[in-house]
Amino acid sequence: MSKQVKKKNMISRSISYVLMSTMLVFLLTGCMKTNSGQSETGNSGETDGTSSASIVDTTEGFEKAISADGTWIICPTKDLTFDKDLVIEGEFTNGKKDDSGKDIVQRKVALYSQDADRNITARYTLTVPKLTIKSPYASLQHGKFVGDVIVDAQNFQLVDNEVQGNIYFTSQEAKDTFTMDATSKVSGVQEIQK
């Protein structure tokens, strides 16, 4: 190979690396932003394993992230489809404190990507035959869920999310504490499971 061809190849590879790195930074920035615009860290500023985001692009990674040993926020980077039932379990805090100084309990499945200005740039679909919610204060946000949701925890919520399926509650308390915003939709029933 001539020196000129080698030089062109090196430049092309360098540009590719820079572009991939930039895209990764934007993805991480979008998923790691909170409502206050800060990254998901504890009050000390150091990242906490349970209060940081889990950015996943595989079914295995998603399953690990929603487990009791996972993270408070799960950010898929593409549509994910499962042929088995899944459970979101464990109690997690988001690294923030409420006005009284208590840790804020939250579990979030962020079915979207956003840019540095918090504009949603992509929405993803999560397809699971049956997704059981056992984590308190869990939410499905800004995407689409295909399948049935079994709510076995308090304060489950939909935020700008479409559920193509049913939502079944295991108790009256689970049903009474469920919320969804005006942009969310559920195609099926919302009822207590008998």
C-alpha positions in Angstrom: 0.0 0.0 0.0 1.2 3.5 -0.7 1.8 6.0 2.0 -1.0 8.1 0.7 -3.6 5.2 0.9 -2.4 4.4 4.5 -2.7 8.0 5.5 -6.3 8.2 4.1 -7.2 5.0 5.9 -5.8 6.4 9.2 -7.8 9.6 8.8 -11.0 7.7 8.0 -10.6 5.5 11.1 -9.8 8.5 13.2 -13.0 10.3 12.0 -15.0 7.2 12.6 -13.7 6.9 16.2 -14.5 10.6 16.9 -18.0 10.2 15.5 -18.7 7.1 17.5 -17.3 8.7 20.7 -19.5 11.8 20.1 -22.6 9.7 19.6 -21.9 7.7 22.8 -21.4 10.9 24.8 -24.8 12.2 23.5 -26.5 9.0 24.3 -25.0 8.8 27.8 -25.8 12.5 28.4 -29.4 12.0 27.3 -30.1 9.0 29.4 -28.2 10.3 32.5 -30.1 13.6 32.7 -32.5 14.0 35.6 -35.4 16.5 35.9 -33.0 19.0 37.5 -30.5 18.5 34.6 -27.9 16.9 36.8 -26.3 13.5 36.3 -27.5 10.5 38.3 -25.1 10.8 41.2 -25.5 10.7 45.0 -25.2 13.9 47.0 -21.4 13.5 47.3 -21.1 13.8 43.5 -19.7 10.3 43.2 -21.7 7.8 41.0 -23.6 5.3 43.1 -24.1 1.9 41.4 -27.8 1.8 42.4 -28.5 5.4 41.5 -26.7 5.4 38.1 -28.3 4.5 34.8 -28.0 1.2 33.2 -27.8 1.7 29.4 -28.7 -1.6 27.7 -28.9 -2.8 24.1 -29.4 -6.5 24.8 -32.1 -8.6 26.3 -29.6 -10.0 28.8 -28.5 -6.6 29.9 -32.2 -5.5 30.3 -33.0 -8.5 32.5 -30.0 -7.8 34.7 -30.9 -4.1 35.0 -34.5 -4.7 36.1 -33.5 -7.3 38.7 -33.2 -6.7 42.4 -29.5 -6.3 41.8 -30.0 -3.8 38.9 -30.2 0.0 38.8 -32.9 2.5 39.5 -33.0 3.7 35.8 -32.9 1.4 32.8 -32.3 2.9 29.4 -32.7 0.6 26.4 -31.0 2.0 23.2 -33.2 0.1 20.8 -36.5 -1.9 20.7 -36.3 -5.1 22.8 -38.5 -8.2 22.5 -38.8 -11.1 24.9 -40.7 -14.4 24.5 -40.8 -14.9 28.3 -42.4 -13.0 31.3 -40.2 -10.6 33.2 -40.3 -9.0 36.7 -39.1 -5.6 37.7 -38.1 -6.0 41.4 -36.2 -4.4 44.2 -36.5 -1.0 45.9 -34.2 1.6 44.6 -33.4 5.3 45.2 -32.6 7.8 42.5 -29.7 9.5 44.4 -31.8 12.5 45.4 -33.4 13.5 48.7 -36.8 14.9 49.4 -37.4 18.1 51.4 -37.2 16.2 54.6 -33.8 14.7 53.7 -35.1 11.2 52.9 -33.8 9.2 49.9 -36.3 9.3 47.0 -37.5 5.9 46.0 -37.9 5.5 42.2 -37.5 2.9 39.4 -37.7 4.1 35.8 -37.7 2.3 32.5 -36.8 5.0 30.1 -37.9 3.9 26.6 -36.3 6.8 24.8 -33.2 8.7 24.0 -32.8 12.5 24.4 -30.3 15.1 23.4 -28.3 17.5 25.7 -31.3 19.9 25.7 -33.6 17.0 26.9 -35.5 16.8 23.6 -36.6 13.3 22.9 -34.8 12.0 19.9 -36.0 8.4 19.7 -38.7 6.2 21.3 -38.4 2.5 21.8 -40.8 -0.4 22.1 -40.5 -3.0 24.8 -42.3 -6.3 24.0 -42.9 -8.7 26.8 -45.8 -11.2 27.2 -46.2 -10.3 30.9 -44.3 -7.7 32.8 -44.8 -7.8 36.6 -44.0 -4.6 38.5 -42.8 -5.3 42.1 -40.7 -2.2 42.5 -42.4 0.7 44.3 -42.5 4.0 42.4 -41.7 2.3 39.1 -42.6 3.9 35.8 -42.6 3.3 32.0 -41.7 6.5 30.2 -41.9 7.9 26.7 -42.1 4.8 24.6 -44.3 1.8 23.9 -44.9 -1.3 25.9 -46.5 -4.3 24.1 -47.9 -7.0 26.5 -49.7 -7.1 29.8 -48.5 -5.3 32.9 -49.1 -6.9 36.3 -48.8 -4.2 39.0 -47.8 -5.6 42.4 -46.4 -2.5 43.9 -47.5 1.0 45.0 -47.3 4.1 42.9 -46.7 2.6 39.4 -47.0 5.3 36.7 -47.0 5.8 33.0 -45.4 8.9 31.6 -46.0 9.6 28.0 -46.2 5.9 27.4 -48.4 3.7 25.4 -49.4 0.2 26.7 -50.7 -2.1 24.0 -52.2 -4.6 26.4 -53.9 -4.8 29.8 -52.9 -3.5 33.2 -53.9 -5.8 36.0 -53.5 -4.8 39.7 -52.9 -7.4 42.4 -54.5 -5.2 45.1 -56.8 -2.2 45.5 -53.9 -0.2 46.9 -51.8 -0.9 43.7 -54.8 0.3 41.6 -55.5 3.3 43.8 -51.9 4.6 43.7 -51.5 4.0 39.9 -51.2 7.2 37.8 -50.8 8.0 34.1 -50.5 11.4 32.4 -52.7 12.8 29.7 -50.4 11.6 26.9 -50.3 8.0 28.1 -52.6 5.3 26.6 -53.7 1.8 27.6 -55.4 -0.2 24.8 -56.8 -2.9 27.1 -58.5 -3.1 30.6 -57.2 -1.6 33.8 -58.6 -3.8 36.6 -57.8 -5.8 39.7 -56.7 -9.3 38.8 -59.1 -11.9 40.2 
